[in-house]
Structures are given as C-alpha cells and as structure tokens.
C-alpha cells in the first residue's frame, strides 16, 4: 500500500467527483455462476448498491468499467441508476480518460477501485487508487486505501461511506 497520512487520505477523498469501479472481485466476490444453459450469473451486494445510490444523491458520479461482457452488469447498473457503464473493455484507462473528458474532470478527481492486474494502469493514474481486502498483492501496492472487507462483501459500501463522510 502507498503510505499516506490520514490527513492526505481525507484530502484526496474530498476531491473525488467520480467513483469508477471494476466488477468481478469488487462489486462481486469474483465467483462466476453458470446455469445448465450456460448463462453466467453474478451475485451483487445490496449494501454496496445502497451506498452507490447515496453517493450519486450526494453529487458524486459513479461509473462501472469492466472487461466482463455479462449483461447482468448492465441490469445491475440500470437498477441502481448508474449512467456510465462500460462492459467488454480491454483498455480501461482509455475509457476512463474519455469519461473524465466528457465530465470535465481530471484523473486526480477520480477514485478507482480494482482488484486485479488489468486495473493497475488506472490505479497508477487516478488521485484515489483503491482496492479490496482480497485483491492481488500488486494492486494493494498501488492503492492508497485497502478496504477491510472483501470484494462483493460490502467493500464498495465501505468506500461510499468513507467518501460521504469527507
């Protein structure tokens, strides 16, 4: 973990205008469930969902950027009212840069939460790089904050509550 003081952490959280999230391992526990027909299912945490709604009500935008092509992500985002959802993404940083340009914000004003190696390029560029308790060690090395909770177990809510407190 990148060692920053509590004061610096609060300062960075207070500048966040956008929380961008990976899905598998962050919004879910990373497990993939398949029906006999081959349909992929994901389990999302309700507490994370309410936290995201509260965050958006407070004026902080939320985006989902995932390599997954599962349409369940689109359904969950729609149910939560998340306006910026990108699935099947190979270059997450490019998508985030384009979104920041559209929202007229800088990468310094972004909190990004990712748990695996394909998230590291974003973690290296945003003002608030975050990860979950059960993330890959390389991701933890690039984060200024590691949640106490695992992905899919309320880790996103933990971040939402922290952002709302600042």
PyMOL commands that place a pseudoatom at each C-alpha (Angstrom):
pseudoatom trace, name=CA, resn=UNK, resi=1, chain=A, elem=C, hetatm=0, pos=[0.000, 0.000, 0.000]
pseudoatom trace, name=CA, resn=UNK, resi=2, chain=A, elem=C, hetatm=0, pos=[1.155, 3.528, -0.734]
pseudoatom trace, name=CA, resn=UNK, resi=3, chain=A, elem=C, hetatm=0, pos=[1.640, 5.083, 2.654]
pseudoatom trace, name=CA, resn=UNK, resi=4, chain=A, elem=C, hetatm=0, pos=[-0.284, 8.348, 3.014]
pseudoatom trace, name=CA, resn=UNK, resi=5, chain=A, elem=C, hetatm=0, pos=[-1.284, 10.136, 6.185]
pseudoatom trace, name=CA, resn=UNK, resi=6, chain=A, elem=C, hetatm=0, pos=[-4.901, 10.201, 7.342]
pseudoatom trace, name=CA, resn=UNK, resi=7, chain=A, elem=C, hetatm=0, pos=[-4.937, 13.916, 6.535]
pseudoatom trace, name=CA, resn=UNK, resi=8, chain=A, elem=C, hetatm=0, pos=[-3.723, 13.256, 2.967]
pseudoatom trace, name=CA, resn=UNK, resi=9, chain=A, elem=C, hetatm=0, pos=[-6.261, 10.435, 2.596]
pseudoatom trace, name=CA, resn=UNK, resi=10, chain=A, elem=C, hetatm=0, pos=[-9.101, 12.725, 3.674]
pseudoatom trace, name=CA, resn=UNK, resi=11, chain=A, elem=C, hetatm=0, pos=[-7.866, 15.407, 1.294]
pseudoatom trace, name=CA, resn=UNK, resi=12, chain=A, elem=C, hetatm=0, pos=[-7.850, 13.016, -1.643]
pseudoatom trace, name=CA, resn=UNK, resi=13, chain=A, elem=C, hetatm=0, pos=[-11.291, 11.623, -0.773]
pseudoatom trace, name=CA, resn=UNK, resi=14, chain=A, elem=C, hetatm=0, pos=[-12.698, 15.169, -0.533]
pseudoatom trace, name=CA, resn=UNK, resi=15, chain=A, elem=C, hetatm=0, pos=[-11.629, 15.901, -4.138]
pseudoatom trace, name=CA, resn=UNK, resi=16, chain=A, elem=C, hetatm=0, pos=[-13.428, 12.890, -5.655]
pseudoatom trace, name=CA, resn=UNK, resi=17, chain=A, elem=C, hetatm=0, pos=[-16.031, 13.722, -8.304]
pseudoatom trace, name=CA, resn=UNK, resi=18, chain=A, elem=C, hetatm=0, pos=[-16.229, 10.201, -9.806]
pseudoatom trace, name=CA, resn=UNK, resi=19, chain=A, elem=C, hetatm=0, pos=[-16.045, 6.730, -8.289]
pseudoatom trace, name=CA, resn=UNK, resi=20, chain=A, elem=C, hetatm=0, pos=[-15.180, 4.208, -11.004]
pseudoatom trace, name=CA, resn=UNK, resi=21, chain=A, elem=C, hetatm=0, pos=[-15.414, 0.500, -10.289]
pseudoatom trace, name=CA, resn=UNK, resi=22, chain=A, elem=C, hetatm=0, pos=[-14.347, -2.823, -11.676]
pseudoatom trace, name=CA, resn=UNK, resi=23, chain=A, elem=C, hetatm=0, pos=[-16.985, -5.552, -11.311]
pseudoatom trace, name=CA, resn=UNK, resi=24, chain=A, elem=C, hetatm=0, pos=[-15.617, -9.058, -10.753]
pseudoatom trace, name=CA, resn=UNK, resi=25, chain=A, elem=C, hetatm=0, pos=[-13.856, -9.099, -7.400]
pseudoatom trace, name=CA, resn=UNK, resi=26, chain=A, elem=C, hetatm=0, pos=[-15.048, -5.588, -6.462]
pseudoatom trace, name=CA, resn=UNK, resi=27, chain=A, elem=C, hetatm=0, pos=[-18.822, -5.396, -6.917]
pseudoatom trace, name=CA, resn=UNK, resi=28, chain=A, elem=C, hetatm=0, pos=[-18.955, -9.198, -6.776]
pseudoatom trace, name=CA, resn=UNK, resi=29, chain=A, elem=C, hetatm=0, pos=[-16.989, -11.814, -4.875]
pseudoatom trace, name=CA, resn=UNK, resi=30, chain=A, elem=C, hetatm=0, pos=[-15.282, -12.786, -8.115]
pseudoatom trace, name=CA, resn=UNK, resi=31, chain=A, elem=C, hetatm=0, pos=[-17.155, -16.069, -8.376]
pseudoatom trace, name=CA, resn=UNK, resi=32, chain=A, elem=C, hetatm=0, pos=[-18.862, -16.936, -11.624]
pseudoatom trace, name=CA, resn=UNK, resi=33, chain=A, elem=C, hetatm=0, pos=[-22.020, -18.998, -11.605]
pseudoatom trace, name=CA, resn=UNK, resi=34, chain=A, elem=C, hetatm=0, pos=[-23.341, -20.784, -14.691]
pseudoatom trace, name=CA, resn=UNK, resi=35, chain=A, elem=C, hetatm=0, pos=[-26.767, -22.230, -15.357]
pseudoatom trace, name=CA, resn=UNK, resi=36, chain=A, elem=C, hetatm=0, pos=[-27.129, -25.527, -17.219]
pseudoatom trace, name=CA, resn=UNK, resi=37, chain=A, elem=C, hetatm=0, pos=[-27.927, -23.449, -20.304]
pseudoatom trace, name=CA, resn=UNK, resi=38, chain=A, elem=C, hetatm=0, pos=[-24.550, -21.689, -19.990]
pseudoatom trace, name=CA, resn=UNK, resi=39, chain=A, elem=C, hetatm=0, pos=[-25.919, -18.365, -18.761]
pseudoatom trace, name=CA, resn=UNK, resi=40, chain=A, elem=C, hetatm=0, pos=[-23.477, -16.506, -16.498]
pseudoatom trace, name=CA, resn=UNK, resi=41, chain=A, elem=C, hetatm=0, pos=[-24.785, -15.232, -13.170]
pseudoatom trace, name=CA, resn=UNK, resi=42, chain=A, elem=C, hetatm=0, pos=[-23.193, -12.791, -10.721]
pseudoatom trace, name=CA, resn=UNK, resi=43, chain=A, elem=C, hetatm=0, pos=[-24.040, -12.036, -7.103]
pseudoatom trace, name=CA, resn=UNK, resi=44, chain=A, elem=C, hetatm=0, pos=[-24.068, -8.343, -6.150]
pseudoatom trace, name=CA, resn=UNK, resi=45, chain=A, elem=C, hetatm=0, pos=[-24.202, -6.970, -2.608]
pseudoatom trace, name=CA, resn=UNK, resi=46, chain=A, elem=C, hetatm=0, pos=[-27.319, -4.948, -1.704]
pseudoatom trace, name=CA, resn=UNK, resi=47, chain=A, elem=C, hetatm=0, pos=[-25.376, -2.816, 0.784]
pseudoatom trace, name=CA, resn=UNK, resi=48, chain=A, elem=C, hetatm=0, pos=[-22.981, -1.773, -1.973]
pseudoatom trace, name=CA, resn=UNK, resi=49, chain=A, elem=C, hetatm=0, pos=[-25.984, -0.803, -4.083]
pseudoatom trace, name=CA, resn=UNK, resi=50, chain=A, elem=C, hetatm=0, pos=[-27.463, 1.499, -1.452]
pseudoatom trace, name=CA, resn=UNK, resi=51, chain=A, elem=C, hetatm=0, pos=[-24.058, 3.071, -0.860]
pseudoatom trace, name=CA, resn=UNK, resi=52, chain=A, elem=C, hetatm=0, pos=[-23.738, 3.835, -4.571]
pseudoatom trace, name=CA, resn=UNK, resi=53, chain=A, elem=C, hetatm=0, pos=[-27.220, 5.381, -4.650]
pseudoatom trace, name=CA, resn=UNK, resi=54, chain=A, elem=C, hetatm=0, pos=[-26.360, 7.579, -1.651]
pseudoatom trace, name=CA, resn=UNK, resi=55, chain=A, elem=C, hetatm=0, pos=[-23.120, 8.624, -3.324]
pseudoatom trace, name=CA, resn=UNK, resi=56, chain=A, elem=C, hetatm=0, pos=[-24.917, 9.641, -6.520]
pseudoatom trace, name=CA, resn=UNK, resi=57, chain=A, elem=C, hetatm=0, pos=[-27.529, 11.549, -4.486]
pseudoatom trace, name=CA, resn=UNK, resi=58, chain=A, elem=C, hetatm=0, pos=[-24.646, 13.448, -2.898]
pseudoatom trace, name=CA, resn=UNK, resi=59, chain=A, elem=C, hetatm=0, pos=[-23.450, 14.517, -6.362]
pseudoatom trace, name=CA, resn=UNK, resi=60, chain=A, elem=C, hetatm=0, pos=[-20.602, 12.077, -6.927]
pseudoatom trace, name=CA, resn=UNK, resi=61, chain=A, elem=C, hetatm=0, pos=[-20.820, 10.286, -10.273]
pseudoatom trace, name=CA, resn=UNK, resi=62, chain=A, elem=C, hetatm=0, pos=[-20.381, 6.519, -10.466]
pseudoatom trace, name=CA, resn=UNK, resi=63, chain=A, elem=C, hetatm=0, pos=[-19.020, 4.505, -13.370]
pseudoatom trace, name=CA, resn=UNK, resi=64, chain=A, elem=C, hetatm=0, pos=[-18.535, 0.811, -13.985]
pseudoatom trace, name=CA, resn=UNK, resi=65, chain=A, elem=C, hetatm=0, pos=[-15.655, -0.198, -16.234]
pseudoatom trace, name=CA, resn=UNK, resi=66, chain=A, elem=C, hetatm=0, pos=[-15.213, -3.933, -16.717]
pseudoatom trace, name=CA, resn=UNK, resi=67, chain=A, elem=C, hetatm=0, pos=[-13.679, -6.444, -19.069]
pseudoatom trace, name=CA, resn=UNK, resi=68, chain=A, elem=C, hetatm=0, pos=[-16.691, -8.667, -18.429]
pseudoatom trace, name=CA, resn=UNK, resi=69, chain=A, elem=C, hetatm=0, pos=[-19.271, -8.913, -21.174]
pseudoatom trace, name=CA, resn=UNK, resi=70, chain=A, elem=C, hetatm=0, pos=[-22.018, -10.185, -18.884]
pseudoatom trace, name=CA, resn=UNK, resi=71, chain=A, elem=C, hetatm=0, pos=[-25.283, -8.331, -19.435]
pseudoatom trace, name=CA, resn=UNK, resi=72, chain=A, elem=C, hetatm=0, pos=[-26.077, -8.815, -15.742]
pseudoatom trace, name=CA, resn=UNK, resi=73, chain=A, elem=C, hetatm=0, pos=[-23.731, -5.861, -15.161]
pseudoatom trace, name=CA, resn=UNK, resi=74, chain=A, elem=C, hetatm=0, pos=[-25.933, -3.680, -17.352]
pseudoatom trace, name=CA, resn=UNK, resi=75, chain=A, elem=C, hetatm=0, pos=[-29.052, -4.801, -15.482]
pseudoatom trace, name=CA, resn=UNK, resi=76, chain=A, elem=C, hetatm=0, pos=[-27.480, -4.037, -12.085]
pseudoatom trace, name=CA, resn=UNK, resi=77, chain=A, elem=C, hetatm=0, pos=[-26.235, -0.629, -13.230]
pseudoatom trace, name=CA, resn=UNK, resi=78, chain=A, elem=C, hetatm=0, pos=[-29.648, 0.283, -14.622]
pseudoatom trace, name=CA, resn=UNK, resi=79, chain=A, elem=C, hetatm=0, pos=[-31.380, -0.757, -11.398]
pseudoatom trace, name=CA, resn=UNK, resi=80, chain=A, elem=C, hetatm=0, pos=[-29.003, 1.467, -9.412]
pseudoatom trace, name=CA, resn=UNK, resi=81, chain=A, elem=C, hetatm=0, pos=[-29.273, 4.412, -11.815]
pseudoatom trace, name=CA, resn=UNK, resi=82, chain=A, elem=C, hetatm=0, pos=[-25.613, 4.322, -12.848]
pseudoatom trace, name=CA, resn=UNK, resi=83, chain=A, elem=C, hetatm=0, pos=[-25.351, 6.297, -16.072]
pseudoatom trace, name=CA, resn=UNK, resi=84, chain=A, elem=C, hetatm=0, pos=[-21.809, 5.327, -17.053]
pseudoatom trace, name=CA, resn=UNK, resi=85, chain=A, elem=C, hetatm=0, pos=[-21.420, 1.591, -17.606]
pseudoatom trace, name=CA, resn=UNK, resi=86, chain=A, elem=C, hetatm=0, pos=[-18.812, 0.111, -19.912]
pseudoatom trace, name=CA, resn=UNK, resi=87, chain=A, elem=C, hetatm=0, pos=[-18.598, -3.652, -20.437]
pseudoatom trace, name=CA, resn=UNK, resi=88, chain=A, elem=C, hetatm=0, pos=[-16.190, -5.697, -22.536]
pseudoatom trace, name=CA, resn=UNK, resi=89, chain=A, elem=C, hetatm=0, pos=[-13.452, -3.108, -22.056]
pseudoatom trace, name=CA, resn=UNK, resi=90, chain=A, elem=C, hetatm=0, pos=[-9.884, -4.036, -22.935]
pseudoatom trace, name=CA, resn=UNK, resi=91, chain=A, elem=C, hetatm=0, pos=[-8.258, -0.649, -22.267]
pseudoatom trace, name=CA, resn=UNK, resi=92, chain=A, elem=C, hetatm=0, pos=[-9.908, 0.607, -19.078]
pseudoatom trace, name=CA, resn=UNK, resi=93, chain=A, elem=C, hetatm=0, pos=[-7.654, 3.648, -18.756]
pseudoatom trace, name=CA, resn=UNK, resi=94, chain=A, elem=C, hetatm=0, pos=[-8.627, 4.943, -22.209]
pseudoatom trace, name=CA, resn=UNK, resi=95, chain=A, elem=C, hetatm=0, pos=[-12.334, 4.579, -21.369]
pseudoatom trace, name=CA, resn=UNK, resi=96, chain=A, elem=C, hetatm=0, pos=[-11.819, 6.401, -18.068]
pseudoatom trace, name=CA, resn=UNK, resi=97, chain=A, elem=C, hetatm=0, pos=[-9.847, 9.209, -19.720]
pseudoatom trace, name=CA, resn=UNK, resi=98, chain=A, elem=C, hetatm=0, pos=[-12.649, 9.709, -22.254]
pseudoatom trace, name=CA, resn=UNK, resi=99, chain=A, elem=C, hetatm=0, pos=[-15.268, 9.745, -19.490]
pseudoatom trace, name=CA, resn=UNK, resi=100, chain=A, elem=C, hetatm=0, pos=[-13.264, 12.290, -17.496]
pseudoatom trace, name=CA, resn=UNK, resi=101, chain=A, elem=C, hetatm=0, pos=[-13.085, 14.497, -20.570]
pseudoatom trace, name=CA, resn=UNK, resi=102, chain=A, elem=C, hetatm=0, pos=[-16.872, 14.202, -21.019]
pseudoatom trace, name=CA, resn=UNK, resi=103, chain=A, elem=C, hetatm=0, pos=[-17.450, 15.052, -17.326]
pseudoatom trace, name=CA, resn=UNK, resi=104, chain=A, elem=C, hetatm=0, pos=[-14.851, 17.857, -17.453]
pseudoatom trace, name=CA, resn=UNK, resi=105, chain=A, elem=C, hetatm=0, pos=[-12.864, 16.431, -14.536]
pseudoatom trace, name=CA, resn=UNK, resi=106, chain=A, elem=C, hetatm=0, pos=[-9.265, 15.322, -14.128]
pseudoatom trace, name=CA, resn=UNK, resi=107, chain=A, elem=C, hetatm=0, pos=[-7.965, 11.872, -13.229]
pseudoatom trace, name=CA, resn=UNK, resi=108, chain=A, elem=C, hetatm=0, pos=[-6.918, 13.429, -9.915]
pseudoatom trace, name=CA, resn=UNK, resi=109, chain=A, elem=C, hetatm=0, pos=[-10.636, 13.747, -9.089]
pseudoatom trace, name=CA, resn=UNK, resi=110, chain=A, elem=C, hetatm=0, pos=[-11.284, 10.038, -9.662]
pseudoatom trace, name=CA, resn=UNK, resi=111, chain=A, elem=C, hetatm=0, pos=[-11.413, 7.249, -7.120]
pseudoatom trace, name=CA, resn=UNK, resi=112, chain=A, elem=C, hetatm=0, pos=[-10.958, 3.901, -8.845]
pseudoatom trace, name=CA, resn=UNK, resi=113, chain=A, elem=C, hetatm=0, pos=[-11.400, 0.523, -7.218]
pseudoatom trace, name=CA, resn=UNK, resi=114, chain=A, elem=C, hetatm=0, pos=[-9.890, -2.515, -8.918]
pseudoatom trace, name=CA, resn=UNK, resi=115, chain=A, elem=C, hetatm=0, pos=[-8.672, -5.853, -7.657]
pseudoatom trace, name=CA, resn=UNK, resi=116, chain=A, elem=C, hetatm=0, pos=[-6.649, -7.475, -10.435]
pseudoatom trace, name=CA, resn=UNK, resi=117, chain=A, elem=C, hetatm=0, pos=[-3.736, -6.831, -12.768]
pseudoatom trace, name=CA, resn=UNK, resi=118, chain=A, elem=C, hetatm=0, pos=[-5.755, -5.226, -15.593]
pseudoatom trace, name=CA, resn=UNK, resi=119, chain=A, elem=C, hetatm=0, pos=[-6.740, -2.457, -13.135]
pseudoatom trace, name=CA, resn=UNK, resi=120, chain=A, elem=C, hetatm=0, pos=[-3.186, -1.374, -12.322]
pseudoatom trace, name=CA, resn=UNK, resi=121, chain=A, elem=C, hetatm=0, pos=[-2.796, 1.134, -15.199]
pseudoatom trace, name=CA, resn=UNK, resi=122, chain=A, elem=C, hetatm=0, pos=[-5.764, 3.079, -13.811]
pseudoatom trace, name=CA, resn=UNK, resi=123, chain=A, elem=C, hetatm=0, pos=[-4.630, 2.744, -10.203]
pseudoatom trace, name=CA, resn=UNK, resi=124, chain=A, elem=C, hetatm=0, pos=[-1.326, 4.354, -11.233]
pseudoatom trace, name=CA, resn=UNK, resi=125, chain=A, elem=C, hetatm=0, pos=[-3.070, 7.377, -12.764]
pseudoatom trace, name=CA, resn=UNK, resi=126, chain=A, elem=C, hetatm=0, pos=[-6.001, 8.366, -10.536]
pseudoatom trace, name=CA, resn=UNK, resi=127, chain=A, elem=C, hetatm=0, pos=[-5.938, 10.594, -7.480]
pseudoatom trace, name=CA, resn=UNK, resi=128, chain=A, elem=C, hetatm=0, pos=[-7.578, 7.981, -5.277]
pseudoatom trace, name=CA, resn=UNK, resi=129, chain=A, elem=C, hetatm=0, pos=[-6.433, 4.432, -6.120]
pseudoatom trace, name=CA, resn=UNK, resi=130, chain=A, elem=C, hetatm=0, pos=[-8.385, 1.904, -4.049]
pseudoatom trace, name=CA, resn=UNK, resi=131, chain=A, elem=C, hetatm=0, pos=[-8.631, -1.846, -3.736]
pseudoatom trace, name=CA, resn=UNK, resi=132, chain=A, elem=C, hetatm=0, pos=[-10.357, -4.572, -1.747]
pseudoatom trace, name=CA, resn=UNK, resi=133, chain=A, elem=C, hetatm=0, pos=[-9.034, -6.699, 1.093]
pseudoatom trace, name=CA, resn=UNK, resi=134, chain=A, elem=C, hetatm=0, pos=[-8.720, -9.796, -1.105]
pseudoatom trace, name=CA, resn=UNK, resi=135, chain=A, elem=C, hetatm=0, pos=[-7.113, -8.057, -4.102]
pseudoatom trace, name=CA, resn=UNK, resi=136, chain=A, elem=C, hetatm=0, pos=[-3.940, -9.194, -5.797]
pseudoatom trace, name=CA, resn=UNK, resi=137, chain=A, elem=C, hetatm=0, pos=[-0.850, -8.035, -3.927]
pseudoatom trace, name=CA, resn=UNK, resi=138, chain=A, elem=C, hetatm=0, pos=[0.267, -5.936, -6.917]
pseudoatom trace, name=CA, resn=UNK, resi=139, chain=A, elem=C, hetatm=0, pos=[-2.971, -3.952, -6.686]
pseudoatom trace, name=CA, resn=UNK, resi=140, chain=A, elem=C, hetatm=0, pos=[-2.508, -3.450, -2.976]
pseudoatom trace, name=CA, resn=UNK, resi=141, chain=A, elem=C, hetatm=0, pos=[0.938, -1.999, -3.669]
pseudoatom trace, name=CA, resn=UNK, resi=142, chain=A, elem=C, hetatm=0, pos=[-0.642, 0.721, -5.842]
pseudoatom trace, name=CA, resn=UNK, resi=143, chain=A, elem=C, hetatm=0, pos=[-3.540, 1.636, -3.544]
pseudoatom trace, name=CA, resn=UNK, resi=144, chain=A, elem=C, hetatm=0, pos=[-3.735, 4.439, -1.004]
pseudoatom trace, name=CA, resn=UNK, resi=145, chain=A, elem=C, hetatm=0, pos=[-6.617, 2.632, 0.707]
pseudoatom trace, name=CA, resn=UNK, resi=146, chain=A, elem=C, hetatm=0, pos=[-7.417, -1.068, 1.051]
pseudoatom trace, name=CA, resn=UNK, resi=147, chain=A, elem=C, hetatm=0, pos=[-10.875, -1.918, 2.329]
pseudoatom trace, name=CA, resn=UNK, resi=148, chain=A, elem=C, hetatm=0, pos=[-11.323, -4.061, 5.401]
pseudoatom trace, name=CA, resn=UNK, resi=149, chain=A, elem=C, hetatm=0, pos=[-13.987, -6.033, 3.555]
pseudoatom trace, name=CA, resn=UNK, resi=150, chain=A, elem=C, hetatm=0, pos=[-13.536, -8.340, 0.584]
pseudoatom trace, name=CA, resn=UNK, resi=151, chain=A, elem=C, hetatm=0, pos=[-14.972, -7.723, -2.866]
pseudoatom trace, name=CA, resn=UNK, resi=152, chain=A, elem=C, hetatm=0, pos=[-18.698, -8.428, -3.047]
pseudoatom trace, name=CA, resn=UNK, resi=153, chain=A, elem=C, hetatm=0, pos=[-18.891, -8.397, 0.749]
pseudoatom trace, name=CA, resn=UNK, resi=154, chain=A, elem=C, hetatm=0, pos=[-19.569, -4.694, 1.295]
pseudoatom trace, name=CA, resn=UNK, resi=155, chain=A, elem=C, hetatm=0, pos=[-16.191, -3.269, 0.253]
pseudoatom trace, name=CA, resn=UNK, resi=156, chain=A, elem=C, hetatm=0, pos=[-17.816, -0.781, -2.126]
pseudoatom trace, name=CA, resn=UNK, resi=157, chain=A, elem=C, hetatm=0, pos=[-20.180, 0.380, 0.624]
pseudoatom trace, name=CA, resn=UNK, resi=158, chain=A, elem=C, hetatm=0, pos=[-17.155, 0.896, 2.862]
pseudoatom trace, name=CA, resn=UNK, resi=159, chain=A, elem=C, hetatm=0, pos=[-15.711, 3.262, 0.238]
pseudoatom trace, name=CA, resn=UNK, resi=160, chain=A, elem=C, hetatm=0, pos=[-19.054, 5.011, -0.338]
pseudoatom trace, name=CA, resn=UNK, resi=161, chain=A, elem=C, hetatm=0, pos=[-19.430, 5.661, 3.389]
pseudoatom trace, name=CA, resn=UNK, resi=162, chain=A, elem=C, hetatm=0, pos=[-15.881, 6.985, 3.564]
pseudoatom trace, name=CA, resn=UNK, resi=163, chain=A, elem=C, hetatm=0, pos=[-16.448, 9.309, 0.591]
pseudoatom trace, name=CA, resn=UNK, resi=164, chain=A, elem=C, hetatm=0, pos=[-19.714, 10.572, 2.069]
pseudoatom trace, name=CA, resn=UNK, resi=165, chain=A, elem=C, hetatm=0, pos=[-18.009, 11.285, 5.397]
pseudoatom trace, name=CA, resn=UNK, resi=166, chain=A, elem=C, hetatm=0, pos=[-15.447, 13.643, 3.811]
for i in range(1, 166): cmd.bond("trace and resi %d" % i, "trace and resi %d" % (i + 1))
show_as sticks, trace
zoom trace
